[in-house]
């Protein structure tokens, strides 16, 4: 099968999609921008030569790029296109699919309400965006969500007439050694510094509550706005050296992976009810997925999440749920005193990640990765 995979924003989310389709039989064309390509080159190394790269130029409009995509798809006789992120210019992508009526397409929906419950305002741009979302959602042949917990809501909002896949936002590729608790507990809070996604006030509260405990915190994410700078400033004013942070727009992949692999817990202090896309309300775990969940899967770590966050039941065994910061403090105290209990959690995390290997996901969603949509009906997914 000849297929195209599109992505211009989430290199970490498209990486597993590429790996899953790269089964030795498919010919893969990557429609990406330069920033995404650079990060994927780092991740794939020499394997990057296995793919055909169609890179969007820095000054190239979406219209021009989609028009170029049309020419390549026709010339190369690509039969299947996987749209992994379309967050703007939906009307142009809808126009592109109109020009390619025989092309089979899947669209990953990251924010269900943003796609299906946008309301046009009086500006021409808002009206065009609203029309574009409606046209694109009708034009694609199937949808994907990266989380099983979001699938029921996506199915109900999309009308249930098309196939819905759950290709996850990460794969577990290498069995990592289990981390033991020795002198301290290292907690990583991954992800960009964003008040709409993560509750950093709770991070500082837990820092205060655990002053007399051997606990270290790492804010493993970059930022480029005033809010991120205010968080870094607060970190710099803390007298202890119990918190580490990175004053950069993006944390280097090598640094990110090293911190994730060496930590004891991943903490996701989610703002569960949020509004990121044009002020449209979303609920993490129900209408929207957290990328941090897939950091947990990729690195096979026990994790700490709010009690109100809906997660895949398969992941419950390696999670700790909390209502407030005191709950987390008490749990960490228990782990320090019962190191064998942590070892059991770490083993459970590896078992959880074992459900997300490339082979396991391919078996679950075969024949998507072998033949696209040709042999699939929506009732079979």
Secondary structure as the mmCIF struct_conf table of DSSP 4:
data_model
#
loop_
_struct_conf.conf_type_id
_struct_conf.id
_struct_conf.beg_label_comp_id
_struct_conf.beg_label_asym_id
_struct_conf.beg_label_seq_id
_struct_conf.end_label_comp_id
_struct_conf.end_label_asym_id
_struct_conf.end_label_seq_id
STRN STRN1 UNK A 2 UNK A 7
BEND BEND1 UNK A 8 UNK A 9
HELX_RH_AL_P HELX_RH_AL_P1 UNK A 11 UNK A 21
BEND BEND2 UNK A 23 UNK A 25
STRN STRN2 UNK A 27 UNK A 33
HELX_RH_AL_P HELX_RH_AL_P2 UNK A 34 UNK A 44
HELX_RH_3T_P HELX_RH_3T_P1 UNK A 45 UNK A 50
BEND BEND3 UNK A 51 UNK A 51
STRN STRN3 UNK A 52 UNK A 56
HELX_LH_PP_P HELX_LH_PP_P1 UNK A 57 UNK A 57
TURN_TY1_P TURN_TY1_P1 UNK A 58 UNK A 59
HELX_RH_AL_P HELX_RH_AL_P3 UNK A 62 UNK A 75
TURN_TY1_P TURN_TY1_P2 UNK A 76 UNK A 77
STRN STRN4 UNK A 80 UNK A 83
BEND BEND4 UNK A 88 UNK A 88
HELX_RH_AL_P HELX_RH_AL_P4 UNK A 90 UNK A 98
TURN_TY1_P TURN_TY1_P3 UNK A 99 UNK A 99
TURN_TY1_P TURN_TY1_P4 UNK A 101 UNK A 102
STRN STRN5 UNK A 104 UNK A 108
BEND BEND5 UNK A 110 UNK A 110
STRN STRN6 UNK A 111 UNK A 111
HELX_RH_AL_P HELX_RH_AL_P5 UNK A 112 UNK A 116
BEND BEND6 UNK A 117 UNK A 117
BEND BEND7 UNK A 122 UNK A 123
HELX_RH_AL_P HELX_RH_AL_P6 UNK A 124 UNK A 139
BEND BEND8 UNK A 141 UNK A 141
STRN STRN7 UNK A 142 UNK A 144
BEND BEND9 UNK A 146 UNK A 146
HELX_RH_AL_P HELX_RH_AL_P7 UNK A 148 UNK A 158
TURN_TY1_P TURN_TY1_P5 UNK A 159 UNK A 159
BEND BEND10 UNK A 160 UNK A 160
BEND BEND11 UNK A 162 UNK A 162
STRN STRN8 UNK A 163 UNK A 165
BEND BEND12 UNK A 169 UNK A 169
BEND BEND13 UNK A 174 UNK A 174
HELX_LH_PP_P HELX_LH_PP_P2 UNK A 176 UNK A 179
BEND BEND14 UNK A 182 UNK A 183
STRN STRN9 UNK A 185 UNK A 190
BEND BEND15 UNK A 191 UNK A 191
TURN_TY1_P TURN_TY1_P6 UNK A 195 UNK A 197
STRN STRN10 UNK A 198 UNK A 198
HELX_RH_AL_P HELX_RH_AL_P8 UNK A 200 UNK A 209
TURN_TY1_P TURN_TY1_P7 UNK A 210 UNK A 212
BEND BEND16 UNK A 213 UNK A 213
STRN STRN11 UNK A 215 UNK A 220
BEND BEND17 UNK A 225 UNK A 225
HELX_RH_AL_P HELX_RH_AL_P9 UNK A 226 UNK A 236
TURN_TY1_P TURN_TY1_P8 UNK A 237 UNK A 237
BEND BEND18 UNK A 239 UNK A 241
STRN STRN12 UNK A 243 UNK A 245
BEND BEND19 UNK A 248 UNK A 250
HELX_RH_AL_P HELX_RH_AL_P10 UNK A 253 UNK A 262
BEND BEND20 UNK A 264 UNK A 264
STRN STRN13 UNK A 265 UNK A 268
STRN STRN14 UNK A 270 UNK A 270
BEND BEND21 UNK A 272 UNK A 272
STRN STRN15 UNK A 273 UNK A 274
BEND BEND22 UNK A 277 UNK A 277
TURN_TY1_P TURN_TY1_P9 UNK A 278 UNK A 279
STRN STRN16 UNK A 282 UNK A 283
STRN STRN17 UNK A 284 UNK A 284
TURN_TY1_P TURN_TY1_P10 UNK A 285 UNK A 287
STRN STRN18 UNK A 288 UNK A 288
HELX_RH_AL_P HELX_RH_AL_P11 UNK A 291 UNK A 299
TURN_TY1_P TURN_TY1_P11 UNK A 300 UNK A 300
STRN STRN19 UNK A 302 UNK A 306
TURN_TY1_P TURN_TY1_P12 UNK A 307 UNK A 308
BEND BEND23 UNK A 309 UNK A 309
HELX_RH_3T_P HELX_RH_3T_P2 UNK A 313 UNK A 318
STRN STRN20 UNK A 319 UNK A 322
BEND BEND24 UNK A 323 UNK A 324
HELX_RH_AL_P HELX_RH_AL_P12 UNK A 325 UNK A 337
HELX_RH_AL_P HELX_RH_AL_P13 UNK A 339 UNK A 353
HELX_RH_3T_P HELX_RH_3T_P3 UNK A 354 UNK A 356
BEND BEND25 UNK A 357 UNK A 357
HELX_RH_AL_P HELX_RH_AL_P14 UNK A 358 UNK A 365
TURN_TY1_P TURN_TY1_P13 UNK A 366 UNK A 367
HELX_RH_AL_P HELX_RH_AL_P15 UNK A 368 UNK A 371
TURN_TY1_P TURN_TY1_P14 UNK A 372 UNK A 375
HELX_RH_3T_P HELX_RH_3T_P4 UNK A 378 UNK A 380
#
